[in-house]
Amino acid sequence: MTKMGATRDGYGEALLHLASNPKVVVLEADLGKSTKSLHFRKAHPERTVSCGIGEQNMLLVGAGLAASGYIPFASTFAIFTERAFEQMRNGVARPNLPVHVCGSHGGTHTGTDGSSAQSIEDLAIYRTLPNVVVMHPSDTVSTRELTIQLAESKSPSYMRTARNKTPVLYEGRETDIKIGKGIKLREGSDVAIIACGVMVSQSLKAADALEAEGIHATVVDMHTLKPLDADLIDELVSTCGALVTAEDHNIIGGLGGAVAEHLVSNTFAPLERVGVNDRFGESGEADEMLEVMKISTPYIAAAAKRAMARKS
Amino acid sequence: MTSVDELKELARRCRVHIINMVHRAQAGHPGGSLSEIDLLAALYKTQLRIRPDEPTWEDRDRFILSKGHASPGMYAILAEMGFITEEDLKSYRVLGGVCQGHVDMKWCPGVDFSAGSLGMGLSFGMGSAIAGRLENSERQVYVMLGDGEIQEGSVWEAAMAAAHHELGNLNVILDRNRIQNDDFCETQMRMFDIPAKWRSFGWNVKEINGHDMNEILKGLDFLSSSNDGPSILIAHTVKGNGISYMADNPAFHGAAPNDEQYHQAMVELGEVSA
């Protein structure tokens, strides 16, 4: 039985771990129970700032704290961070203040709340901001490790976590996890599947299915979209010669966009992008949404074959 | 102790800097710089615990010019206080200059927040005030808002939150000059009873004439002595104050004087004879 966990729980654990640093402060916008910052709040109410349902204010309270030497971690739903995009742009990214924003409940995987809650553009918009680190980890362990590493970072960040459980991949492999370094979870020479977040485990399943057909796939967990691990992509181009990206995010501007941008200016290889095809979601269970959005395992496997067929 | 006459003279010199900057750049925002400058002169000279030779001193008082376009006023007082030089003022809006179009903490010593987009400074000030409280510091945070600026909804997110957290070290000065970019506030967006709005959000409120130095000093005393929660000084000012043709004139929110107008301004400020 595969051990399961929600990445948001990894975030909550990390904040508690970081509490021994007196400079770490937690900001909430009435969703601490959901983003899992509540554990920190219970243990350290004096270093937890309730901003009410006011995300614009929250991000800049973070900026003020960061400019005074504190390390603020602010969380809300991914979708609600977006209403504070200009605050993130002008008040956090532009002065390069290390405010760490966590958007939980990202992607269509969020499920039955429906399209209003299913952020499919968060990774794209934050990726356009200079100075900002953008991450979307795949399991509780990597979310925990990456969040802990953020406390040492001098840059602002945006990290998407997910509401629903996914397989735990990195128990005992904590030292493999580093901001900006993709992780090869499986190696094969026919095609490389580069995935983030909830799509990593889907991609591993797709690789199993391909293997049964005699196709050997590499699977990479690209938990950091920015700065992108360009060296690893170049290596995959030379070892596999065909790439697939897989993300629970609009096909425009996210992981697929980031990889495509790198390829067109460097060593070219055919790329197939699996993602939300520029449409909004709807209410449905997490697994149902991956089917409706055509991003589940069979779609990744099919994309891998298309990419291989385009090899010259 | 700086006398009222000395403060008036300081503000006059700042007005000269302001007109020089916008005339040289042929761009910028003289109106809101002239309305705020008496307040800035008194605040910097009599209240702020700051070190011009150590602008990033951690325990300094913070001043956040949330109406960041009114940067000539802030650059003028920063030069008078010694954070930057008078030569630096010539870099206003010039490529590579410390005096960026809107105040920027990455470019100019003494600037605590990169502003320019309205409705952001009070939230940043709230974060700065929480930091001071966490450190048990006596330091104060001052945020200057424009009156048009409080049409931004995010100001009220911050106002509500600052009162909820009882941030007695957070102080706002509202430059109530009654004019915004396009026209008079009354035309663009009526704001009705502004003092009542802040009171109802849980703030200590005092109103003053923002060009009367005696009233300004009393107002600043009110801010520093009100520690049971956030406080706001609503300063009734005249946009473009000190230059006759700019005063109360929406055209000079964001326009520079031509050479003839520049000469007249220098005459009115006593820099040259007619």
Interface residues (C-beta under 8 A of the other chain):
Chain A: V25 E46 R47 V49 S50 C51 G52 G54 Q56 N57 M58 L59 L60 V61 G62 A63 G64 L65 A66 A67 S68 G69 Y70 P72 E86 Q87 N90 G91 R94 P95 N96
Chain B: E58 D104 M105 K106 D112 F113 S114 G116 S117 G119 M120 S123 F124 G125 M126 G127 S128 A129 I130 A131 G132 L134 G153 S154 E157 A158 M160 A161 H164 H165
